[in-house]
Amino acid sequence: MLGQLLQALSDPDGAEAVLTRVGSQEIRQRVERAAAANSVPVGIMVAHKVRHIVDHGGEDIWLDAIGAMSGSPQPGVAAIQRLLDRAFPRERQHLISRKKQI
């Protein structure tokens, strides 16, 4: 299952479709900002980042994704969201603002 998800996310058309279907609004916004900043379509940006994780990701990334899958009623969605969260991290300013609210 994880292999099929990664394959879909590594293809620009599939990546955009998966993002639209299962990406949270926050992740979609982060992806859209990154794509706009790089002047590329969303699908290409997602495919590029996911391919980079597949090729260069450390063990911690995979353990995190598998851990998210094991405790979820929708393991595929959980894995995708974790991978996208790693590929498109929250902006530092957003984290600082959120910390002040807590």
C-alpha positions as YAML, in Angstrom:
chain: A
units: angstrom
residues:
- id: 1
  name: MET
  ca: [0.00, 0.00, 0.00]
- id: 2
  name: LEU
  ca: [2.73, 2.51, 0.89]
- id: 3
  name: GLY
  ca: [4.49, 1.78, -2.40]
- id: 4
  name: GLN
  ca: [1.33, 2.57, -4.38]
- id: 5
  name: LEU
  ca: [0.85, 5.82, -2.49]
- id: 6
  name: LEU
  ca: [4.44, 6.87, -3.09]
- id: 7
  name: GLN
  ca: [4.10, 6.03, -6.77]
- id: 8
  name: ALA
  ca: [0.99, 8.20, -7.04]
- id: 9
  name: LEU
  ca: [2.70, 11.05, -5.20]
- id: 10
  name: SER
  ca: [5.77, 10.82, -7.43]
- id: 11
  name: ASP
  ca: [3.73, 11.55, -10.56]
- id: 12
  name: PRO
  ca: [2.70, 15.22, -10.99]
- id: 13
  name: ASP
  ca: [-0.89, 14.45, -12.04]
- id: 14
  name: GLY
  ca: [-1.34, 11.80, -9.38]
- id: 15
  name: ALA
  ca: [0.28, 14.00, -6.74]
- id: 16
  name: GLU
  ca: [-2.10, 16.86, -7.35]
- id: 17
  name: ALA
  ca: [-5.10, 14.52, -7.27]
- id: 18
  name: VAL
  ca: [-3.97, 12.88, -4.02]
- id: 19
  name: LEU
  ca: [-3.27, 16.25, -2.43]
- id: 20
  name: THR
  ca: [-6.74, 17.47, -3.34]
- id: 21
  name: ARG
  ca: [-8.39, 14.32, -2.00]
- id: 22
  name: VAL
  ca: [-6.57, 13.75, 1.28]
- id: 23
  name: GLY
  ca: [-4.39, 16.75, 2.08]
- id: 24
  name: SER
  ca: [-5.54, 18.95, 4.93]
- id: 25
  name: GLN
  ca: [-6.30, 22.56, 4.12]
- id: 26
  name: GLU
  ca: [-3.13, 23.63, 5.94]
- id: 27
  name: ILE
  ca: [-0.91, 21.27, 3.95]
- id: 28
  name: ARG
  ca: [-2.57, 22.28, 0.68]
- id: 29
  name: GLN
  ca: [-1.88, 25.94, 1.49]
- id: 30
  name: ARG
  ca: [1.77, 25.21, 2.29]
- id: 31
  name: VAL
  ca: [2.15, 23.31, -0.98]
- id: 32
  name: GLU
  ca: [0.47, 26.08, -2.95]
- id: 33
  name: ARG
  ca: [2.76, 28.72, -1.39]
- id: 34
  name: ALA
  ca: [5.86, 26.64, -2.18]
- id: 35
  name: ALA
  ca: [4.70, 26.03, -5.75]
- id: 36
  name: ALA
  ca: [3.96, 29.72, -6.29]
- id: 37
  name: ALA
  ca: [7.32, 30.74, -4.80]
- id: 38
  name: ASN
  ca: [9.06, 28.42, -7.27]
- id: 39
  name: SER
  ca: [6.76, 29.23, -10.21]
- id: 40
  name: VAL
  ca: [5.82, 25.59, -10.80]
- id: 41
  name: PRO
  ca: [2.49, 23.75, -10.83]
- id: 42
  name: VAL
  ca: [1.37, 22.16, -7.55]
- id: 43
  name: GLY
  ca: [1.61, 18.60, -8.90]
- id: 44
  name: ILE
  ca: [5.20, 19.07, -10.01]
- id: 45
  name: MET
  ca: [6.16, 20.57, -6.65]
- id: 46
  name: VAL
  ca: [4.62, 17.67, -4.70]
- id: 47
  name: ALA
  ca: [6.12, 15.04, -7.00]
- id: 48
  name: HIS
  ca: [9.57, 16.63, -6.73]
- id: 49
  name: LYS
  ca: [9.50, 16.86, -2.93]
- id: 50
  name: VAL
  ca: [8.13, 13.35, -2.45]
- id: 51
  name: ARG
  ca: [10.71, 11.94, -4.87]
- id: 52
  name: HIS
  ca: [13.41, 13.71, -2.84]
- id: 53
  name: ILE
  ca: [12.12, 12.11, 0.38]
- id: 54
  name: VAL
  ca: [12.02, 8.68, -1.26]
- id: 55
  name: ASP
  ca: [15.56, 9.05, -2.57]
- id: 56
  name: HIS
  ca: [17.15, 10.76, 0.42]
- id: 57
  name: GLY
  ca: [14.86, 10.29, 3.43]
- id: 58
  name: GLY
  ca: [16.31, 8.85, 6.58]
- id: 59
  name: GLU
  ca: [14.98, 6.01, 8.66]
- id: 60
  name: ASP
  ca: [13.13, 8.44, 10.94]
- id: 61
  name: ILE
  ca: [10.87, 9.57, 8.11]
- id: 62
  name: TRP
  ca: [9.81, 6.03, 7.31]
- id: 63
  name: LEU
  ca: [9.32, 5.04, 10.94]
- id: 64
  name: ASP
  ca: [7.18, 8.13, 11.43]
- id: 65
  name: ALA
  ca: [5.01, 7.31, 8.40]
- id: 66
  name: ILE
  ca: [4.60, 3.67, 9.41]
- id: 67
  name: GLY
  ca: [3.84, 4.70, 12.98]
- id: 68
  name: ALA
  ca: [1.11, 7.04, 11.74]
- id: 69
  name: MET
  ca: [-0.32, 4.23, 9.63]
- id: 70
  name: SER
  ca: [-0.42, 1.72, 12.47]
- id: 71
  name: GLY
  ca: [-2.62, 3.85, 14.72]
- id: 72
  name: SER
  ca: [-5.00, 5.16, 12.09]
- id: 73
  name: PRO
  ca: [-8.33, 3.92, 10.75]
- id: 74
  name: GLN
  ca: [-7.16, 5.35, 7.39]
- id: 75
  name: PRO
  ca: [-3.50, 4.30, 7.24]
- id: 76
  name: GLY
  ca: [-2.88, 5.51, 3.69]
- id: 77
  name: VAL
  ca: [-4.19, 8.97, 4.44]
- id: 78
  name: ALA
  ca: [-2.14, 9.13, 7.65]
- id: 79
  name: ALA
  ca: [1.06, 8.19, 5.81]
- id: 80
  name: ILE
  ca: [0.45, 10.73, 3.04]
- id: 81
  name: GLN
  ca: [-0.23, 13.49, 5.52]
- id: 82
  name: ARG
  ca: [2.95, 12.72, 7.46]
- id: 83
  name: LEU
  ca: [5.06, 12.65, 4.31]
- id: 84
  name: LEU
  ca: [3.57, 15.89, 3.02]
- id: 85
  name: ASP
  ca: [4.07, 17.48, 6.42]
- id: 86
  name: ARG
  ca: [7.75, 16.54, 6.22]
- id: 87
  name: ALA
  ca: [8.08, 17.65, 2.61]
- id: 88
  name: PHE
  ca: [6.35, 20.98, 3.28]
- id: 89
  name: PRO
  ca: [7.14, 21.91, 6.89]
- id: 90
  name: ARG
  ca: [5.35, 24.70, 8.70]
- id: 91
  name: GLU
  ca: [6.97, 28.06, 8.31]
- id: 92
  name: ARG
  ca: [9.04, 29.19, 11.25]
- id: 93
  name: GLN
  ca: [6.96, 32.36, 11.73]
- id: 94
  name: HIS
  ca: [3.79, 30.27, 11.89]
- id: 95
  name: LEU
  ca: [5.33, 28.10, 14.60]
- id: 96
  name: ILE
  ca: [6.40, 31.13, 16.65]
- id: 97
  name: SER
  ca: [2.91, 32.68, 16.42]
- id: 98
  name: ARG
  ca: [1.30, 29.39, 17.40]
- id: 99
  name: LYS
  ca: [3.64, 29.00, 20.38]
- id: 100
  name: LYS
  ca: [2.63, 32.45, 21.68]
- id: 101
  name: GLN
  ca: [-1.04, 31.43, 21.55]
- id: 102
  name: ILE
  ca: [-0.42, 28.41, 23.78]
...
